[in-house]
Amino acid sequence: MIWTDDPTRWMLVAGMGAAYALVCLAPYLRVRRKRLAAERAKAEAAASPGWIVAYASQTGNAEELARQTVATLKLAGIPARLAELSELGARDLQDAERILFLVSTYGEGDAPDAAAAFAGRLMATSLPLPRLHYAVLALGDSAYAQFCGFGRALDQWLQAQGAQSLFARVEVNRSSDQAIAQWRQQLSHLAGTSDAPDWSAPSFEEWRLSERVQLNVGSAGEPIYHLELEPVGGVLPEWQSGDLVQIAAPADPSRAREYSIASIPADGRVHLLVRLHTHDDGSHGAASGWLTQQAALGAGVQLRLRQHKRFRLEGNADRPLILIGNGSGIAGLRGHLKARALAGQGRNWLLFGERNAAHDYHYRAELDGWQRDGMLEKLDMVFSRDQAERRYVQDRLAEQAAAVREWIAQGAAIYICGSLEGMAGGVDAALASVLGREVLDDLAATGRYRRDVY
């Protein structure tokens, strides 16, 4: 049938074609609108770059406070970008108008591991910063002579470069609530809001001391105990290997003590390794004495879990691991080894130091089992007093220099847990000698060199 001269049919065909064109055009228009909106947002961000909240954290406290700081600014409608201090370069500092620095101090005045490259690269130079307005929250522990040493050094360096302080440096001693409240008050004033999010830490919960065993009977060192705890409510919370617990001892509940978790949730309990601390006058530490000597099995323990993101596996979960430590530091490393064994990751190398093999070989049966099952590829135990010449884990590292370099070339990450004095410094120096300081700093900046030392 021929209908080319029928106008009605031509109108139908034209209408169908127009509808089809609209259907085809709609996705393009949506994409174009999104692109234009993104371009407008980018232009607005360039015109008003907002604030930078930069943190340098060793155990995660500074990072958590930095995230809360960003939340407060965004609540007030202020654009803010969270950045680890190591991510900032000279151009970032020179282009920024406002940066809030939240930084902890490692040991006697040093920068945290991830900020060491920033300190060496920028703070050792002259960098004019006339347009920068800043504030510093410095976290530290007054037990150290160089209290808040890195935060103070950063503040002084910024002033020397011509940067202008928004308000006086706030120093936090052992997570002091009063000092953090002072920072929050200053921040709310700057942001123009008093409706800031809750910054309080999670409350302590009731746990039960279920097991306590001394691991080093007959040792020349102070007694060390394996403890197991379970929640009174029966519901086991989640955590990751590398995380910590805080315990409020009855004799000093205002100052919580932190311990590395030596277990994973699959174990069904929180495991800790606590060394009894004895003062010069013969008295015991408030927390260690209570946990290891005074509290009866079944006693209630005020405990809360704390994420320790700087010591978690996270992006290193699929890498080979070099685990280094001494003493009670085996706790944090044991947690990682348990997590790796559960995941079937066997490329693990443990280098660990203690006094005597006869008395101080903590978790020996477990380590032997992981070796036998292919979950611990290399094991180097160093006992300082089993020979005439004192030997330490850093000495074994130097002897294993070729293997260390090979593992790092294969993408390995390094985790260190144990004493700050002696071991941590000695291991750091040995690794710098084996790998080069620049390589070690780069590993720290990229999260492949992590430490939990005390």
N, C-alpha and C positions, 0 to 999 in steps of 0.2 A: 504494500500500500504506500502511496506517495503522499507526504504531508509537508513538503518543504515550504509551501505557501501559507501554512496554518500559523498565524501569529501566536495563538495560544500555546501551541506546542513549542514554538521558539522561546517564548517567555519561560516555560517550564525548564527547558534545557539551560537557559541563561541563569535561572535561579539556582538550579542544581550546581552549575559550574561555580557560581559565586560562593555558594555554601561550602563547596569542596575547597575553594581557595582560602576561605576563612579558617577551615579546619587545618589546612596546611600552614597557614600563617600564624596561627595562635601560639604554637610552641616557640617560634622565632621571636614573637613579641614578648612572650614571658622571659625568655633568655635575655632579650635586649633590655627589658625593664630591670632585671636582676643585675646586669652588667652596669647599667647606668647608676643604679642604687649603690653598687659596690664602689664605682668611681667617685660618686659624691661622698661616700663615707671615707674613702681614702683621702680625698681632698680636704675634708673637714679635719681628719686626724693630722694631716700635714700642717694645716693652719693652726690647729690647737693640739700639739703633741701630747698633752697630758703629763702625768707624773710617772716617774719610774720608782718602783719599790725594789731595791736591791738587797739581797741577803747573802751572808756567808755563814754557813752553819756546819758544826761538827757532829752534833748528835740530833739535830732536827728542831731544836727549840726556836732558833732564829728564823728558820724557814716557816714554821707554823705561825709565828707572830707576824711575819711578812705577809702571809696569805690573809690573816685577819685584818691587817692594815689595808690591803687592797680592797677587801670587802667593805671596810668603812668608807673609803674614798668613793667607791662605786655607788654606795648607798646615797651619798651626797651628790651623785651625778657627775663626779669628777673622773674622767678617763684615766686609768692607771694600768701600767704594765709591770708584771712581776718578772724579775730577772735574777738569776744567780750572779753574784759579783764577777765571777770569771767570764761571764758572757759580755761584759761591758768593755769597750775599747776606748781609746782616746777620743775618737769622733763622737761616741755616745755621750761622754762626759761634757764635751765642748758644745754639743748641740742642745743638750737638755737644759731646761729652765729650773726644774725641781726634781730632786732625787732624795728619797728617804732611804737611809742605809741602816739595816738591822744586821749586826755582825757579832759573832761570838769570838772568843779568844781561845786558842789551843795552847795548853801548857803554859809556859812562862812568857807570855806576851806575843806568841806567834799567831800568824793568820791560820784559819782553818785550812785543811788540805786543799779544798777546791778553790780557795782564794789566794793560795801561795803564788800562783802565776801572775795574778793581778798585782799583788804587792811587789813582786820582783820586776814586773814589766812596766808598771805605771808609777807606783809610789816611789820608785828610785829615780824618777825623772822630774823635770820641771814641765808643767803643763798648764798654761794660763786658762783659768776658768772664771772669767769675770761675770758671766751671765748666770752662773749656776747658784741656785738657792737650795740648801740641803739641811737635813737633820740626821743625827746619829743616835741609834739605840744600841748601846754596847752591853753585851751579856758576858758575865764572868763569874769567878769564884774568888772571894776575898781570902781564901786559904792560900792562894798563890801570891807571891810578891808582886808580880806584874799584873795586878788586877785590871781586867778590861784593857789589857795592853794593846791589842790590835785595834779595838774601837777608838782608843785615845790616839793612837798613831794615825789612823785614818782621818780623824777629826782635825788633827794638827796639820796633816798634809793638805787637806782641802782648804783650810784657812790660808796656808802658805801659797796656794795657787790662786788666791783671790776670790774663792767661792764665799758666799754669804750664808751664815747660819740662820735658819728660821727660828730656832730656839736652842737653848743650851743642851749639850749632850746629856742624855738620860742613861745612867748606868744601873744595870740590874745585877744584883748579887744573888746567885743561886735561885733564879726564877722568882724573885721577890714580887709579890702581888702589888705591893705599894708602888714600886718603881714602874711596873707595867701599867698600873692605873694612871701614873703621871704621864707616860707616853700617850696613852689613850685620850687623856684630857687635852693634851696639846694637839693631838691629831684631830679631835672633834672640833676644836677651836679653829684650826686651819680649814677644815672641811665645811665648817658652818653647820654642823649637825650634832645634836646630842643623842640622836636615836641610833647609836652605834650597835653593831651586833655583840652578842655576849662573848666575852673573851675568857671566861672562866674555864679552867681545866676540868676534865671529867671528874666526878666525885669518886672517892675511894669506895670500894665494895668489900664486903666480908668474904674472906677466903678461909680455908682451913689448912693447917699444917698437917699433912698426911704421912710424910716420911722424912726421916733425917738419918743419914749415914756418914760417919767420918771416913774419908777416902784415903787419908795418909797417916794412919796409925804408925807411930815410931819414927815419923819424919823429923828432921832437924828444923824444919820450918814450922810456922804456925799452923794449927789444925785447919783443915779445909773440909767442908761438909756439902754433901749432895742433899738438896731439899726438894720435896715435891709438895705442891699445893693444888687444891681444887676449890672451885667456887661453892660457897655454902648453898646458894640457890640451885646448884646442879646444872646450870646452863653454861657450857664452856664457851667463852668468847673467841672470836677469830684473831689470829695474829700471824705474822710472817717471821721466818728465821731472820735474825738480826735485830728484832725488836727488843724492848726493855720492859721491865716492871719498875714501878715506884712503890716502896713500902714505907708506911708511916709507923715507926716504932713507938710504943707507949711512952718511953722516956723522953722522946723528942718528936712529937707528932707534927710539929710545924716545919720540920726539915726532912722531907722524904728522901730516902736513899734509893739509888738506881742500881739495878742488877741486870746483866744480860740474861736473856732467856735461853736455856740450854736444851729446849725441846721444841716440838712442833705440835699443832693441834691434834694430829693423829695419835699422839702419845696419850691424850686424854687428861693430862695434867701439865701445869707449869713447873718445869724443873729449873732450879737455880744452883749455882755453885758459890758458896759463901765462905770466905776465909775469916776466921776469928781474929779481930784486930785487938791487940793489947797495948794500952798506953804505957808510958814510962813509969807511972805510979802503980802499975799492975791492974788497973781497971780496964774493962772491956769496952769496945765501941758500942754506942747506944743501940744500933741496929744489929750488928753482927753478934754481939753478946746475947741479945735477946733471942734472935733467931736460932742460934746454935747451942745456947746454954740454958736459957731461962724458960722459953716457951715450951709447954708440954705438947706432945703429939695430940692433935685434935683441937689445939688452941686456935682462936680466931686471929686472922691477920688482915689488917687494912691494906688493900692492894689495888692498884690500877695499872692497866696496860698502857704503854706509850709507844707509838710508832717511832722507829728510828730509820727514817728513809735513807739517810746517808750510809747505813750499814746493811740495808736490805740487798738481796740479790738483784731484783728487778731486771734491768737491761743486761745484766751479766749472767742471767740464769742459764743461757745456752753456751757460755764460754767455759774454757778450762779455768779452774780456780787454783791459786796458790794461797794457802791459808797459813798464817804465821802467828805465833803467840807464845805466851808463857803463863804459868801459874793458873789462877782462876779464869784467865782468858780463854781456856779451853771451852768454857761455857758457850760463848757466842759462836765459836767455830764448830762446836758439836751441833748446834742448831742448824748451821748451814749444811754440815755433812748429812744430817738426818733428812733435810729437805732434798738434797741431791740424791741420796739413796732412794727416797720415795719416788723421785722423778726418773730414776734409772740413769742418772748422769754420773759416770764413773771417772771422768778426767779431773781428779782432785789430788792435790799434793799438800800434805800437812807437814810443816816444820814447827816443832814445838819444843820448848825448853822448860826444865824443872831441875830439882836438886839431885835426887838419887832415884835410879830405876827401881830399886827394891821397895821404896815407900811412896814415890810421887808419880807413878805412871798412871795417871787418872784415866779411867774408862778403857783400860788396856784390852779387855776381852772384846769390847765393842769395836775398837779400832782394828784389832786382829780380824774380826768378822767381816768388816767392810773391805779389808784387803783381800781376804779369801774370796769374797763375792764379787770382786772387781769394781767396787765402788770407791776405792782409795788406791789410786795408781802408784803414788809415791808416799812414803812415810819416813820422815827424818826426826827422830827423837834425840834431843841433846840434853844430857844430864851433867850439870856444871860440876858436881862434886864426886863424880865416879872415876876421876883420874887426878893425878897430881896437879896438872895445869888446868885452871878453870876454863871451861869452854861454854860458849853461849850460842843461841840460835843464830845470831848475826855471823858468827864464825863459820857455821855450816853453810850459810847463804854464800859467803865468799868462796868457799870450796866448791859450791855448786853453781858457780857463775855461768858456765856454758849452758847448763840445763835451764837456769832462770831466763837467760836471753832467748833460748829456744821456745820456751813456753810463752813468753811475751810476744815473740814473733808469730806464734800460732793464735794470738788473740786473747791470752789469759788475762784475768783480773786478779788483783792482789787484795786480800783482806787480812788486817792485822788486829788482834784483840789481846789485851793484857796490860802490863804496867807501863805507865808513861815514862817513869824514870828508868834509865838503863836500857830496857828492851826496845821501846819504841824509837828512841833516838839512835840506838845502835843499829837497828834494822833499817831505818831510813838512810843512815850513812852508808850501810853496806849496799843497799839497793841503788843509791846514787852512784856508788863506785862501780857497780856491775853494769848498770844501764845508762848512766849519765844523768845529771840533775835535770837537764832540759826534758829528757824523755820521761823521767819520773813525774815532773810537774805536769806534763801533758797527760799522763795517765790519771793524775789526780783531777785535772780539769775536766776530763771526759768520763769520770766515774769509774775508772778501772783501778784506782788505788784508793782503798777505803780503810779507815781506822776507827776502832772503838777502844780507846785507851784511857786510863784513869790513874 
